[in-house]
Structures are given as C-alpha cells and as structure tokens.
Amino acid sequence: MAIVYSTLKGWKFEDSRHEYTEKDAMLYALSLGLGEEPTDPAQLRYVYEKDLRSFPTLAVIIGYPGFWLRDERTGVDWVKTVHGEQRLSILKDLPAAGAVHARHRVTHVVDKGPGRGVLVITERRLHDAGTDELLAVASQTSFCRADGGFGTGDASPPALAPLPERPAERTCQLTVSARSALLYRLNGDINPLHADPEVARLAGYPRPILHGLCTYGMAARGLLRIYGHDRRLSEFNARFSAPVYPGETLQVDCWDEPDGSTRFRATVPERGQMVLSHGYAAWARRHT
C-alpha cells in the first residue's frame, strides 16, 4: 500500500491521559544509569523518594502514542523506518508524579524523492491534567527509508545546525550498563530488537542495541554532569547517527556558545563512532 499524503498528514490520534508515579520516574532515571554512584546527592535526587525530582527527558516517554506507523493504513514500510531526530522543549519541569494529557499531531510529511525516503514529524504536547498548563513539547522525526516519491509533501522544517568545527571545550564519559536496554524497555518500549539476540541478528545487528531515546537521555545526563544538576534544561535536540550497544562507553562532548546555549555530540570511543550529532541544548532558570 502506497503512502497517501493526506492520510498521513491528517492522521487522527486520540488525546490520551497518562498517569505516572514516583516509581515510574525513578525507573526511568535508573535506566539512564543514574544511581550508579548511590551516595552522590546529584544522582539520588532522581532515584530516591526524598525530595524526588523527575529527570528532564522523562517528557519524551510520557504520553507516547505507540508505534503508530506500523498501522498498514499509513502505507509506510515500518520495518525500514528509523528514529531520525528528537527535539524537546521543556516549559516547566514535570512533577515527580502526576497526570498529563497528551495531544498528538503530524506536523510534516517530507517526500525526499524516489528511493530517498520520507520524513514524518510528529508532535506531542503534554498538558497538566488538572490545570491544562502546557508542560513540554516533544517532536519526533521518523525516517521512512523505503518510501518516497509519492509527489506531494511539506517543505522540510529548519534543520538542526551542524556542530562547531573547533575542538570541544568540555567532555565526560558514561558507562552504558550491559543491562541498560533491558532496564530501559520497562519504560514502555518493548521492541524485541533491544532484548532478543535472534531478532537483533535478523535486523542486521550482531546483538541487541540500545534504544535511541536511552542514548538521548544519557546524553542529557552527561550534560548535567558537566554543567551541574542545578541547571535547568529548557530545550534538548539531537540527531541519531548510529546505535549504541549495551556495555559500551558513551562520550559526550560539548561546546559553549555565546548566547549561553550548548552544542553537543555523543560518540562511542571504542568504535570511533558518532551516535548523536547536531546536538543543541538551551538552559533556563529552574522553577522552585
């Protein structure tokens, strides 16, 4: 079944209410490796109920609508679809437990041409379920590699800027636990690609890979380690370049920009492989 632009662009999502607990917030933080140093107050604030705080990128998993591109009505070859980019704007810190309304829409369907694929960009807006206050906006770019050439589409949104050419000014390394993918899937993404060796081999990987959003969250963890957990992320964007394998090292390199923002990338030094590129983070005052 071929892609029909109007069907994909006008895809109807049901608004959803998502309740999450302190346990959910702590599990998410643990799956990013927080708590590896269990006496570190900066890590305990995300994994211990005393004065618990949600980790900023929790917003990318709250209210997730599921892998809707798998629906045959989309016309997408979902097997060859990958997560291309993730952007997140945080207007207010999510509480450590609460309820949100998630509202979804397709913002762009970009036809790159025959044999070049399609970009499908979806937006998820998280509102406080009690007050309807907008808390965060998550934008996901899916790259449908086997599609394209249907002739109608939107213009591409502004691209993430390339990284500076000068050497990085700050860096840190994080250990990706051998259990990271098995832990992270408990947040709701139970794709067997991240757990089953046979499924991973069929997909062309030597073993299960880490979830892209786990790599993304770990990169945010790296930035907060570098700049301090009292800084508040207000925007966090990145492009996925290659998968990470559990048990590897994630190196986060950062550049300080004149406007106060941060550019970043993530690499796996064991393989000399960039796994996140075009990274951009903005900072704001923390709400108290």
C-alpha positions as CSV (number, residue, x, y, z in Angstrom):
1,M,0.0,0.0,0.0
2,A,1.5,3.3,-1.1
3,I,1.6,6.4,1.1
4,V,-1.2,8.9,0.6
5,Y,-0.1,12.3,1.8
6,S,-3.5,13.5,3.1
7,T,-4.0,10.3,5.1
8,L,-0.6,10.5,6.7
9,K,-0.7,14.3,7.4
10,G,-4.2,14.1,8.7
11,W,-3.7,11.0,10.9
12,K,-6.1,11.1,13.8
13,F,-4.7,10.5,17.2
14,E,-6.8,10.2,20.3
15,D,-5.8,12.5,23.0
16,S,-4.7,10.4,26.0
17,R,-4.4,10.8,29.7
18,H,-1.2,9.4,31.2
19,E,-0.7,8.9,34.9
20,Y,2.8,8.2,36.2
21,T,4.1,7.6,39.7
22,E,7.3,8.3,41.6
23,K,8.3,4.7,40.9
24,D,8.0,5.4,37.1
25,A,10.1,8.5,37.4
26,M,12.8,6.6,39.4
27,L,12.8,3.6,37.0
28,Y,13.4,6.0,34.1
29,A,16.3,7.6,35.8
30,L,17.8,4.3,36.8
31,S,17.5,3.1,33.2
32,L,19.7,6.0,32.2
33,G,22.3,4.9,34.7
34,L,21.6,7.4,37.4
35,G,22.3,6.0,40.8
36,E,25.5,4.3,39.7
37,E,27.1,6.4,42.4
38,P,24.5,5.8,45.1
39,T,25.9,8.3,47.6
40,D,26.0,11.1,45.1
41,P,23.3,13.7,46.1
42,A,23.1,14.9,42.5
43,Q,22.0,11.4,41.4
44,L,19.9,10.5,44.4
45,R,17.6,13.3,43.7
46,Y,16.3,11.3,40.7
47,V,16.2,7.8,42.2
48,Y,15.3,8.3,45.9
49,E,11.8,9.5,47.0
50,K,13.2,12.1,49.5
51,D,12.9,15.4,47.6
52,L,12.5,13.4,44.4
53,R,12.8,15.3,41.1
54,S,11.9,14.0,37.6
55,F,14.8,13.8,35.1
56,P,14.2,16.4,32.4
57,T,14.0,14.0,29.4
58,L,11.2,12.0,31.1
59,A,8.9,14.0,29.0
60,V,9.9,12.1,25.8
61,I,8.4,8.9,27.1
62,I,5.3,10.3,28.8
63,G,2.1,10.0,26.7
64,Y,3.9,8.1,23.9
65,P,1.2,7.0,21.4
66,G,2.9,3.8,20.4
67,F,4.5,2.9,17.1
68,W,1.5,4.1,15.0
69,L,3.5,4.0,11.7
70,R,3.1,0.2,11.9
71,D,-0.5,0.6,11.0
72,E,-0.9,-0.6,7.4
73,R,-3.2,2.3,6.6
74,T,-0.2,4.7,6.8
75,G,1.3,3.0,3.7
76,V,4.8,3.1,5.4
77,D,7.2,0.2,5.3
78,W,7.6,0.3,9.0
79,V,10.4,-2.4,9.1
80,K,12.7,0.1,7.4
81,T,11.7,3.1,9.5
82,V,14.2,4.5,12.0
83,H,14.2,7.3,14.6
84,G,15.9,10.2,12.9
85,E,15.8,13.1,15.3
86,Q,14.3,14.0,18.7
87,R,13.6,17.5,19.9
88,L,12.2,18.5,23.3
89,S,11.1,21.9,24.6
90,I,10.5,21.9,28.4
91,L,8.3,24.8,29.5
92,K,8.0,23.6,33.1
93,D,9.6,20.7,35.0
94,L,7.4,17.6,35.1
95,P,6.5,16.8,38.7
96,A,7.9,13.5,40.1
97,A,4.5,12.0,39.8
98,G,1.3,13.2,38.2
99,A,-1.1,13.1,35.3
100,V,-0.9,14.7,31.9
101,H,-3.0,15.0,28.8
102,A,-1.0,14.2,25.6
103,R,-2.1,15.7,22.3
104,H,-0.6,14.5,19.1
105,R,-0.4,15.6,15.5
106,V,1.6,15.1,12.4
107,T,3.3,18.4,11.6
108,H,5.3,17.5,8.5
109,V,5.4,14.8,5.8
110,V,8.5,15.4,3.7
111,D,8.9,13.4,0.5
112,K,12.7,13.3,-0.2
113,G,12.0,11.7,-3.6
114,P,12.1,8.2,-5.2
115,G,14.5,5.9,-3.3
116,R,15.4,8.7,-0.8
117,G,12.7,8.1,1.8
118,V,10.2,10.2,3.7
119,L,10.4,12.2,6.9
120,V,7.4,12.0,9.1
121,I,7.5,14.5,12.0
122,T,5.0,14.1,14.9
123,E,4.5,16.5,17.8
124,R,3.3,15.6,21.3
125,R,2.2,18.3,23.6
126,L,2.0,17.4,27.3
127,H,-0.5,19.4,29.4
128,D,-1.1,19.2,33.1
129,A,-4.2,17.1,33.5
130,G,-5.6,19.3,36.3
131,T,-4.8,22.8,35.1
132,D,-4.2,22.2,31.3
133,E,-0.9,24.1,31.6
134,L,1.5,23.2,28.8
135,L,4.5,21.5,30.3
136,A,6.5,20.2,27.4
137,V,6.5,19.7,23.6
138,A,8.3,16.7,22.1
139,S,8.9,16.4,18.3
140,Q,10.0,13.1,16.8
141,T,11.3,12.7,13.2
142,S,10.8,9.2,11.8
143,F,12.9,8.4,8.6
144,C,10.9,6.0,6.4
145,R,13.9,4.8,4.4
146,A,12.0,2.6,1.9
147,D,9.3,5.1,1.0
148,G,9.3,8.3,-1.0
149,G,8.4,9.5,-4.5
150,F,4.7,10.0,-4.0
151,G,4.9,13.5,-5.3
152,T,3.2,15.6,-2.6
153,G,4.7,16.8,0.7
154,D,5.6,19.5,3.0
155,A,8.8,21.6,3.0
156,S,11.4,20.5,5.5
157,P,11.4,22.4,8.8
158,P,14.6,24.3,9.7
159,A,17.4,21.8,10.1
160,L,19.4,21.4,13.3
161,A,22.7,23.3,12.8
162,P,26.0,21.4,12.3
163,L,28.4,21.3,15.2
164,P,31.2,23.8,15.6
165,E,34.5,23.0,13.8
166,R,36.6,24.0,16.8
167,P,37.6,21.3,19.4
168,A,35.1,20.6,22.1
169,E,35.5,22.5,25.3
170,R,34.0,20.1,27.8
171,T,33.7,16.3,27.8
172,C,32.6,13.4,30.0
173,Q,32.3,9.6,29.7
174,L,29.4,7.5,30.9
175,T,29.4,3.7,31.1
176,V,26.5,2.0,29.4
177,S,25.5,-0.9,31.6
178,A,25.2,-4.3,30.0
179,R,21.6,-4.3,31.3
180,S,20.7,-0.8,30.1
181,A,18.5,-1.9,27.2
182,L,16.7,-4.5,29.4
183,L,16.0,-1.8,32.0
184,Y,15.0,0.9,29.6
185,R,12.4,-1.3,27.8
186,L,10.5,-1.4,31.1
187,N,9.6,2.3,30.5
188,G,7.2,1.0,27.8
189,D,9.2,0.4,24.6
190,I,9.3,-3.4,24.5
191,N,10.6,-3.8,20.9
192,P,12.4,-7.2,21.0
193,L,15.2,-5.6,18.9
194,H,16.6,-4.3,22.3
195,A,16.4,-7.7,24.1
196,D,16.3,-10.7,21.8
197,P,19.6,-11.7,20.1
198,E,17.8,-13.5,17.3
199,V,15.7,-10.5,16.4
200,A,18.7,-8.3,16.5
201,R,20.6,-10.6,14.1
202,L,17.6,-10.7,11.7
203,A,17.7,-6.8,11.7
204,G,21.4,-6.9,10.8
205,Y,22.9,-6.2,14.2
206,P,25.3,-8.6,16.0
207,R,23.4,-8.3,19.2
208,P,20.6,-6.2,20.8
209,I,21.0,-2.5,20.5
210,L,20.3,0.3,23.0
211,H,17.1,2.3,22.5
212,G,17.8,5.6,20.7
213,L,15.9,7.5,23.4
214,C,18.1,5.9,26.1
215,T,21.2,7.2,24.3
216,Y,19.4,10.6,24.1
217,G,18.6,10.6,27.8
218,M,22.1,9.5,28.7
219,A,23.5,12.4,26.7
220,A,21.3,14.8,28.8
221,R,22.7,13.1,31.9
222,G,26.2,13.8,30.6
223,L,25.4,17.5,30.1
224,L,24.0,17.8,33.6
225,R,27.1,16.1,35.0
226,I,29.3,18.7,33.1
227,Y,27.2,21.8,33.8
228,G,25.6,20.9,37.1
229,H,22.3,19.4,38.1
230,D,21.1,22.8,39.3
231,R,21.0,24.0,35.7
232,R,17.6,23.6,34.1
233,L,17.3,22.3,30.6
234,S,14.6,24.1,28.5
235,E,15.5,22.6,25.1
236,F,17.3,19.4,24.1
237,N,17.6,18.3,20.5
238,A,19.7,15.8,18.7
239,R,20.0,13.7,15.5
240,F,20.5,9.9,15.8
241,S,23.6,8.8,13.8
242,A,24.2,5.2,14.8
243,P,23.2,2.7,17.5
244,V,24.9,2.1,20.8
245,Y,25.4,-1.4,22.3
246,P,24.9,-2.1,26.0
247,G,28.3,-2.4,27.7
248,E,29.9,0.4,25.7
249,T,31.1,3.8,26.7
250,L,29.2,7.0,25.8
251,Q,31.4,10.1,25.5
252,V,29.6,13.4,25.5
253,D,31.5,16.4,24.0
254,C,30.2,20.0,24.5
255,W,30.7,23.4,23.0
256,D,29.7,26.6,24.9
257,E,28.0,29.1,22.6
258,P,28.0,33.0,23.1
259,D,24.2,33.0,23.6
260,G,24.5,30.7,26.6
261,S,23.4,27.6,24.8
262,T,25.3,24.3,24.4
263,R,26.1,22.3,21.3
264,F,26.9,18.6,21.9
265,R,27.6,15.3,20.3
266,A,27.9,11.7,21.7
267,T,30.3,9.1,20.5
268,V,31.3,5.6,21.3
269,P,35.1,5.8,21.7
270,E,35.7,2.0,21.5
271,R,34.4,2.1,17.9
272,G,35.2,5.7,17.0
273,Q,31.5,6.0,16.1
274,M,29.4,9.2,16.4
275,V,26.0,8.1,17.7
276,L,24.3,11.5,18.3
277,S,25.1,14.6,16.2
278,H,23.8,18.2,15.7
279,G,23.1,18.3,19.5
280,Y,21.6,21.6,20.9
281,A,20.7,22.4,24.5
282,A,19.2,25.6,25.9
283,W,19.1,26.5,29.6
284,A,16.6,28.4,31.7
285,R,16.1,29.3,35.3
286,R,14.9,26.4,37.4
287,H,11.3,26.7,38.8
288,T,11.4,26.3,42.6
